[in-house]
Amino acid sequence: MNDRAADVYTFGTTPDAAHRLALLADLFAPPTRDLLARCVPPDAARPVRHAVDLGCGPGHTTRLLHAATGAARTTGVERSAEFLALARRELSDGGSEGGSDDGSDGVTYVEADATRAPLPVDPADVVHARFLLTHLAAPVEALRTWAGALADGGRLVLHEVAALDSADPVLHRYYGLVADLQRHHGQALDIGDRLGALGAAAGLTVEHAAVVAWQPDTARMAALHVINLRTWRHDPYITGSTDPADLDALDAGLVEIARGRPCAPVEQSLGEAVLTL
Ligand SMILES: C[S@@+](CC[C@H](N)C(=O)[O-])C[C@H]1O[C@@H](n2cnc3c(N)ncnc32)[C@H](O)[C@@H]1O
């Protein structure tokens, strides 16, 4: 157990934030599914008995991980009680936790801070975290904690943003502000560009590390961003450093892009890594 202050999650846990995560889950399911298919392919000789999804939010990645790995059991770990309630409701809509008939059989959730060791989960063959490390101020320490949840031969699979920009001035300004906000909280928007180095610093074996370019749909990205802006614009760092009129203009610009204003593409790359003990 460490006594560091809890990390600030700047993107919120409100119903709007949950809606944003649902949109994000749809948009990013293909690259994450592809990563899991390449790095944790279903293998009868190496079945996944237990998978863990850290920072699981309302459970979109947990269900994806469970289906993609064919895990017998999957545990989502999340700090937000609000998101966990949604995740559990999704399960109960298809049955009861651990007993649904929608492909989520064996999925359960636990409320915990994923940076606090030891994690309250059984040893796992796969520990997965998407877009969580970017919100943590002590990523190497976090990786050590996560590695502590691996069973013998287990794999830690990470998926994070490595770069995010656009030549469009509205999107460029938005990404600059998010990067500043993260930096203010000791976090890094582009942490995905150094997952291998972070894994090595945590004393882990880097089985795989890569940065993969992809161009997400610009209107869908702007729709996500405007929801996020309306959350993090209330962060004291932003209210103290940015003119509200600028934020209003940014909001209006993002709405226009979300509605289809032609603009320069979003240039994004995603970092991926598989780490082992
Ligand atoms: C950007 S969301 C990603 C959700 C999901 N993994 C996905 O990719 O759709 C980050 C999630 O991590 C959670 N989170 C942030 N810090 C956490 C911590 N220290 N422990 C557990 N969960 C945390 C947030 O509440 C949020 O649900």
The ligand as a Tripos MOL2 file, in Angstrom:
@<TRIPOS>MOLECULE
LIG
   27    29     1     0     0
SMALL
NO_CHARGES

@<TRIPOS>ATOM
      1 C1        -10.6080    7.1150  -20.0000 C.3       1 LIG1
      2 S1        -11.4820    6.0060  -18.9770 S.3       1 LIG1
      3 C2        -11.1980    4.4530  -19.8330 C.3       1 LIG1
      4 C3        -12.2810    3.4350  -19.5820 C.3       1 LIG1
      5 C4        -12.0900    2.1440  -20.3360 C.3       1 LIG1
      6 N1        -10.8580    1.4880  -19.9580 N.3       1 LIG1
      7 C5        -12.0840    2.3990  -21.8220 C.2       1 LIG1
      8 O1        -11.0280    2.4200  -22.4480 O.co2     1 LIG1
      9 O2        -13.1860    2.6030  -22.3740 O.co2     1 LIG1
     10 C6        -10.4320    5.8150  -17.5460 C.3       1 LIG1
     11 C7        -11.1130    5.0660  -16.4410 C.3       1 LIG1
     12 O3        -10.1890    4.8090  -15.4000 O.3       1 LIG1
     13 C8        -10.8280    5.0780  -14.1590 C.3       1 LIG1
     14 N2         -9.7730    5.3970  -13.2030 N.ar      1 LIG1
     15 C9         -8.9970    6.5080  -13.1680 C.ar      1 LIG1
     16 N3         -8.1000    6.4000  -12.1890 N.ar      1 LIG1
     17 C10        -8.3190    5.2040  -11.5840 C.ar      1 LIG1
     18 C11        -7.7040    4.5190  -10.5060 C.ar      1 LIG1
     19 N4         -6.6750    5.0540   -9.8370 N.pl3     1 LIG1
     20 N5         -8.1650    3.3020  -10.1680 N.ar      1 LIG1
     21 C12        -9.2020    2.7400  -10.8400 C.ar      1 LIG1
     22 N6         -9.8230    3.3430  -11.8660 N.ar      1 LIG1
     23 C13        -9.3820    4.5570  -12.2440 C.ar      1 LIG1
     24 C14       -11.7720    6.2260  -14.4450 C.3       1 LIG1
     25 O4        -12.7810    6.3420  -13.4570 O.3       1 LIG1
     26 C15       -12.2920    5.8200  -15.8060 C.3       1 LIG1
     27 O5        -13.3730    4.9450  -15.6920 O.3       1 LIG1
@<TRIPOS>BOND
     1     1     2 1
     2     2     3 1
     3     2    10 1
     4     3     4 1
     5     4     5 1
     6     5     6 1
     7     5     7 1
     8     7     8 2
     9     7     9 1
    10    10    11 1
    11    11    12 1
    12    11    26 1
    13    12    13 1
    14    13    14 1
    15    13    24 1
    16    14    15 ar
    17    14    23 ar
    18    15    16 ar
    19    16    17 ar
    20    17    18 ar
    21    17    23 ar
    22    18    19 1
    23    18    20 ar
    24    20    21 ar
    25    21    22 ar
    26    22    23 ar
    27    24    25 1
    28    24    26 1
    29    26    27 1
@<TRIPOS>SUBSTRUCTURE
     1 LIG1         1 GROUP 0 **** ****
